[in-house]
């Protein structure tokens, strides 16, 4: 993407390395703070209406909220989440470079905040925003295997498909705040992968058309008659009840229907 190349040449020196680890470190701290004091989550979550009332710090605290709402995710699953988030984030940073990975997160952050202000009274978490890291990794590494429950291996492409399915369900069945969060995450993903997704869809379409054309050609070939009467042009397809025979006295031994096998003018060799 040319616009990213230009930005990187101009601002690449400001990129923050290991930003994934930075986010996780603060999420761990907030996780234990939430466990110790119930009011921490409420004061850290982004509520745009509160920001408009002057609580600007919420714009900077909600990225550090731990996964899920308080009390619903035990330490083992929280650790598993942070491990995967670190794995995905570090992989993207290695693939894109530090600056582009920073821009990807920044775009998701800005869009999530902007979407939150469409429904300012509703709280906004970082769930949809950070899920774009997972979706990007899955798109780039579809055959990567994750052991669910630490036991069952599954390719990450299927988990991504489930996530996209959940997004579609949310767009139709979720509240306005959830729909805006999904929209922000989807736009973030498409800014970086829209061209690749379009190319993939076009390739799939062309492959489907080629397969359909080949199937139609094969079907047409299969419809070619096996027997054809040299005298009246009847075939075993147009008259499946007829019996066809071949005349050994004719040059080339052409076939005839039962009406003409004994009543036809023999074909003679031109020689």
NORGIKA-V101134 format. One line per field, one symbol per residue. ss: DSSP state (~ for helix, > for strand, _ for the rest). phi: phi as a letter, one per 40 degrees, with the letter a starting at -180 (. if undefined). burial: 1 if it has 16 or more other ideal C-beta (glycine too) atoms within 10 Angstrom, else 0. A space follows every 10 residues. Layout:
# NORGIKA-V101134
ss: ???
phi: ???
burial: ???
This chain:
# NORGIKA-V101134
ss: _~~~~~~~~~ ~~~~____~~ ~~~~~~~~~~ ~~~~~~__~~ ~~~~_>>~~~ ~~_____~~~ ~~~~______ ____~~~~~~ ~~~~~~~~~~ ~~~~~~_~~~ ~~~~~~~~~~ ~~~~~~~~~_ __>>__~~~~ ~~~~~~~~~~ ____>>>>__ _>>>>~~~~~ ~~~~~~~~~~ ~~~__~~~~~ ~~~~~~~~~~ ~~~~~~~~~~ ~~~~~~~~~~ ~~~~~~~~~~ ~~_____>__ ____>_____ ___>>>____ ____>>>___ __________ _
phi: .ccccccccc bdcccbcfcc ccccdccccc dcccccbccc dcccccbdcc ccchcccccb cccccccgcc gbbccccccc cccccccccc cccccchccc cdcdcccccc ccccccccbc cccbbccccc cccccccccc bcccbbccfg bccacccccc cccccccccc ccbccccccc cccccccdcc dcbdcccccc cccccccccc cccccccccc ccccccbacc cbgcbcccbc ccbbbbcccc cgfccacccb cbaacccbcc c
burial: 0001000100 0000100011 0011001101 1001000001 1001111101 1000000100 1111111001 0010000101 1100111110 1110010111 1111101110 1110110010 0111110111 1111111111 1001010000 0000010011 0000001001 0000001111 1111111110 1110000000 0000000000 0000000000 0000101111 0001110010 0001001001 0000111001 1001000000 0
